[in-house]
Amino acid sequence: MKTALRLKTSLQENIQDMLNDQISMESHSSATYLAMSAWCTVQGLQGTAKFFRHQSAEERIHMMKIFDFIADAGGHPISPEVKNIPKNFNDLHELLVMVLEMEIKITENFNKIVDQCHKSKDYQTARFLDWFLDEQLEEEQTARRAIELYELIGTEGTGLFRIDHEIEKLMA
């Protein structure tokens, strides 16, 4: 049953659907980071495990910001179902590349939503999403830096140990 409170919203249905899809992406990202943290723990990469656990928590915060925005705008946020979370990785380098690819996909999706907001003249939602666009630039930079550290330091000798400690320092 819709109440008068929920009938009056400036949030267009297509934008709401895109935002709910983004909630799902953020939730999947959070669960993936947690799985990465678990894998790193098993590998003895405690610093990297801590970093990914922190990233998982950040993604959940992002998800909830969007969830709350939809609800505050009088829309209907959807609690996401999370499936297909990887549990095993071949090595740390593969995992770090996967992180960058995941963050780029999230950035691309935010760009699509903002583009649709401008086409629909939903400037309020577009303005809300500005924070996420800035955040995604930071997320991509951090992912690139982690790969760069891995490739610069290398895994010879105590390299993996040093990489683990340097990645932990990337937490901001």
VOGU-3710 file (C-alpha; in Angstrom, 3 decimals, decimal comma):
1> mktalrlkts> 0,000/0,000/0,000  1,347/3,389/-0,961  0,756/6,246/1,415  0,520/9,853/0,310  4,000/10,275/1,759  5,444/7,782/-0,743  3,390/8,969/-3,705  5,107/12,331/-3,762  8,747/12,029/-4,733  10,980/13,779/-7,219
11> lqeniqdmln> 13,050/10,604/-7,595  12,241/9,155/-10,995  11,704/5,414/-11,199  14,478/4,805/-13,725  16,961/6,681/-11,509  15,745/4,779/-8,449  16,304/1,494/-10,317  19,830/2,544/-11,260  20,564/3,541/-7,671  19,251/0,198/-6,422
21> dqismeshss> 21,543/-1,526/-8,933  24,404/0,522/-7,509  23,449/-0,641/-4,009  23,864/-4,194/-5,296  27,260/-3,374/-6,795  28,452/-1,810/-3,548  27,212/-4,802/-1,564  28,944/-7,236/-3,929  32,118/-5,179/-3,713  31,958/-5,211/0,094
31> atylamsawc> 31,533/-9,002/0,158  34,339/-9,440/-2,395  36,720/-7,317/-0,332  35,856/-9,397/2,727  36,603/-12,600/0,783  39,904/-11,072/-0,318  40,683/-10,236/3,292  40,003/-13,831/4,300  42,243/-15,178/1,517  45,052/-12,795/2,508
41> tvqglqgtak> 44,741/-13,901/6,135  45,187/-17,531/5,098  48,240/-16,515/3,035  49,807/-14,763/6,042  49,369/-11,310/4,484  48,000/-9,669/7,611  48,532/-6,065/6,492  46,784/-6,634/3,186  44,018/-8,555/4,952  43,483/-5,559/7,241
51> ffrhqsaeer> 43,449/-3,215/4,227  40,787/-5,283/2,427  38,664/-5,583/5,562  38,761/-1,776/5,795  37,769/-1,535/2,107  34,873/-3,918/2,743  33,561/-1,669/5,513  33,887/1,419/3,273  31,851/-0,230/0,516  29,099/-1,033/3,008
61> ihmmkifdfi> 29,047/2,623/4,068  28,716/3,624/0,399  25,859/1,167/-0,020  24,030/2,577/2,987  24,479/6,201/1,835  22,675/5,335/-1,391  20,072/3,267/0,452  19,346/6,185/2,802  19,235/8,689/-0,068  16,560/6,664/-1,849
71> adagghpisp> 14,520/6,328/1,353  14,926/10,024/2,213  13,751/10,965/-1,300  10,557/8,965/-0,766  11,693/6,056/-2,911  11,983/2,339/-2,237  15,526/1,117/-1,587  16,083/-2,592/-2,160  18,212/-4,779/0,094  20,539/-6,602/-2,293
81> evknipknfn> 21,130/-10,305/-2,692  24,832/-11,099/-2,909  26,003/-14,033/-5,029  29,091/-15,229/-6,866  31,724/-13,996/-4,448  35,161/-15,411/-5,289  36,815/-17,260/-2,433  40,168/-18,283/-3,877  42,755/-16,370/-5,837  45,890/-17,568/-7,622
91> dlhellvmvl> 48,167/-14,915/-6,169  48,233/-11,415/-4,756  48,948/-9,766/-8,110  45,823/-11,326/-9,661  43,805/-10,160/-6,684  45,112/-6,583/-6,956  44,313/-6,406/-10,674  40,823/-7,709/-9,891  40,395/-4,863/-7,383  41,272/-2,232/-9,990
101> emeikitenf> 38,879/-3,778/-12,513  36,109/-3,872/-9,906  36,633/-0,210/-8,978  36,660/0,855/-12,637  33,315/-0,927/-13,177  31,856/0,887/-10,182  33,122/4,233/-11,523  31,613/3,503/-14,933  28,268/2,702/-13,325  28,253/5,931/-11,319
111> nkivdqchks> 29,027/7,823/-14,528  26,026/6,176/-16,224  23,747/7,153/-13,354  24,976/10,758/-13,360  24,560/10,905/-17,143  20,974/9,680/-16,805  20,350/12,180/-14,008  21,411/15,030/-16,297  19,275/13,703/-19,148  16,313/13,450/-16,766
121> kdyqtarfld> 17,073/16,842/-15,194  17,416/15,214/-11,778  20,095/17,589/-10,553  19,544/16,801/-6,891  20,537/13,156/-7,362  23,398/14,161/-9,659  24,698/16,492/-6,953  24,382/13,716/-4,344  26,468/11,447/-6,587  29,329/13,968/-6,909
131> wfldeqleee> 30,784/12,677/-3,643  30,860/9,130/-5,034  32,630/10,259/-8,209  35,356/11,883/-6,112  35,547/8,777/-3,930  35,910/6,523/-6,976  38,876/8,515/-8,246  40,538/7,882/-4,890  39,603/4,173/-4,967  41,101/3,723/-8,428
141> qtarraiely> 44,276/5,599/-7,447  44,697/3,368/-4,399  44,173/0,210/-6,465  46,727/1,387/-9,026  49,212/2,189/-6,256  48,837/-1,298/-4,760  49,622/-2,868/-8,156  52,512/-0,451/-8,603  53,951/-1,438/-5,204  53,683/-5,110/-6,071
151> eligtegtgl> 55,422/-4,608/-9,399  58,127/-2,244/-8,056  59,047/-4,298/-5,008  58,651/-7,761/-6,523  58,280/-10,976/-4,590  61,945/-12,040/-4,407  63,322/-12,585/-0,924  61,268/-10,583/1,561  59,434/-8,702/-1,192  55,998/-10,124/-0,421
161> fridheiekl> 56,461/-9,237/3,253  57,330/-5,662/2,293  54,425/-5,421/-0,175  52,075/-6,574/2,581  53,272/-3,793/4,887  53,143/-1,124/2,172  49,577/-2,037/1,157  48,464/-1,786/4,781  49,729/1,817/4,774  47,319/2,643/1,909
171> ma> 44,405/2,757/4,352  43,246/6,306/4,585
//
